[in-house]
Amino acid sequence: MGGSEFIEKVQRHLTDQQEDIQIQKFQKRAKPKLSSHYESHALNRDEAIDSAYSSGGYRIKKWGFIFYVHFTTIGKIIRRH
């Protein structure tokens, strides 16, 4: 494909770019809490689902799996709240 000089040049360029990338603090996401946290702090299942989804830690399909409901049900609950 390419000579060893070319490969070294590209690798140096990529390394330089990686060091220049700065992720702003507000873009870093905290580790999501466990589902048990949302279940224990909510008055009912729907409130727990809404809080869990609003946290941004997991996708709708994952919360459906956690709460034993279809992901479309999760979507309906979120739209109601």
C-alpha positions in Angstrom: 0.0 0.0 0.0 2.3 2.7 1.2 5.9 2.9 2.1 7.1 2.8 5.7 7.9 6.6 5.5 4.3 7.3 4.5 2.9 5.1 7.3 5.1 6.8 9.9 4.1 10.3 8.6 0.4 9.4 8.9 0.7 7.9 12.3 2.6 11.0 13.6 -0.2 13.2 12.1 -2.9 11.1 13.8 -1.1 11.2 17.1 -0.8 15.0 16.9 -4.5 15.3 16.2 -5.4 13.1 19.2 -3.4 15.3 21.5 -5.2 18.4 20.2 -8.7 17.2 20.9 -10.2 18.8 24.0 -13.5 17.6 25.2 -15.4 20.3 27.1 -16.5 19.5 30.6 -20.2 19.7 29.9 -19.8 17.2 27.1 -18.4 14.5 29.4 -21.1 12.2 30.6 -21.1 10.7 34.1 -21.4 7.0 34.5 -25.2 6.1 34.5 -26.8 5.0 37.8 -28.2 1.5 38.2 -31.9 0.9 37.5 -32.4 0.1 41.2 -31.5 3.7 42.0 -34.4 5.0 39.9 -36.8 2.3 41.1 -36.1 3.1 44.8 -36.4 6.9 44.4 -39.6 6.9 42.3 -43.2 6.6 43.5 -44.2 4.3 40.7 -42.8 2.4 37.7 -43.7 5.1 35.2 -41.9 7.8 37.2 -38.8 5.5 37.5 -38.8 5.0 33.8 -39.1 8.7 33.1 -36.3 9.6 35.5 -34.1 6.8 34.1 -34.6 7.8 30.5 -34.1 11.5 31.3 -30.7 10.7 32.9 -29.5 9.9 29.4 -27.5 6.9 30.6 -29.2 4.3 28.4 -31.4 4.1 25.3 -35.2 3.4 25.4 -34.7 -0.2 24.3 -32.3 -0.8 27.2 -34.8 0.6 29.7 -37.5 -1.6 28.3 -35.3 -4.6 28.9 -34.6 -3.4 32.5 -38.2 -2.7 33.4 -39.6 -5.8 31.5 -41.7 -3.8 29.1 -41.6 -3.3 25.3 -39.6 -0.3 24.2 -42.7 1.3 22.6 -44.3 1.3 26.1 -41.2 3.2 27.4 -41.7 5.7 24.6 -45.4 6.2 25.6 -44.5 6.6 29.2 -41.9 9.2 28.4 -44.3 11.2 26.2 -46.9 11.2 29.0 -44.5 12.7 31.5 
